[in-house]
Amino acid sequence: MAEPGPNVEDLYLESYAFTTAAAIVGSVDRKIFVLMRDGRKLFGILRTFDQFANLVLQDAVERIYLNDENDDNSSPQRYSEAYRGVFMIRGENVVMMGELDIDTEDDHLEKLQKIPFPEAETELKARQAAKIKTELAKSKTLLAKGLINDFVKSDLY
């Protein structure tokens, strides 16, 4: 009697890249970066998550990067950080997340000027308000021409 061949279902699962909350399992107890819909950038140790990709970070730090106003496409020249402690993030607010190399994650900060967090937060909010105003005007113009702009005020990343 011939040996049974590999199960087709097993082969399929081996090559399948998990795109659900199960893909997060490997990042538990590791330092991660999370980009949120409102534009906030959080760094911390992923302690747990659930089936909705709600995340709990320990020793979370919120970081703001700012570049010169005249050069929006340049790399940031200033940054600020605020310690947030234990931080829960609702899964629907996560745009992107990924693991960090703890040996090199802060190397780029040496080239940037650190500024106080309230100052950075005020400047960022002003920039976001200006972006919202610009995008709403753009949406109105496009709508008058029968076109749709998919901008949503809560998506500021």
Disulfide bonds with the S-S distance in Angstrom:
none
